[in-house]
């Protein structure tokens, strides 16, 4: 028996958020000492190639199956889906933190919380918001995203930079993450999906704070 529309949407949104949160696992092998950060970034970069192929098959070839229909939103039907933007942004932040290859001053200490802000913070704020998928999020979602992002950053920034600077660096990441998360994914036809903008906004804010205060 088919689920009522409201229950079906709630179930699908839960599944989307569960898939979203699974990206939290990417940095875990590095944190456990199983992989180097360079290897972690390489895995994420390989993921970009995979999702690029999947999106090519979906948008150009016309491949359609239950996973796409269930986990992509209506406004993504003829544009690059959020999961692909998620992979691109997290890989970009990871590569930027690769020693001797990425952005000067960018380190895994900043990259890991920036990645987790989108993998954990975004699903939490999404669950608390009652906005349409193409609308800006409500104030409670902005606040939740800020608090979750701050909580994710502090365990990394305080040990690395000390209590004063560490808190300031965490705030410098949490604020732009909340702003990027709260904006609507489509503004005048231009894609600004938060999956694409949260990690670089957070990482950039923290890097700026480290540069100025460090």
ZIVEN-V684871 format. One record per helix or strand of 3 or more residues. SS is the DSSP state (hx for helix, st for strand). FROM is the first residue (numbers start at 1). LEN is the number of residues. Records with the same first field share a line. If there is no record, write none. Layout:
SS->FROM-LEN / FROM-LEN
This chain:
hx->5-21 / 28-4 / 37-25 / 66-6 / 74-3 / 82-15 / 108-21 / 139-23 / 163-20 / 194-20
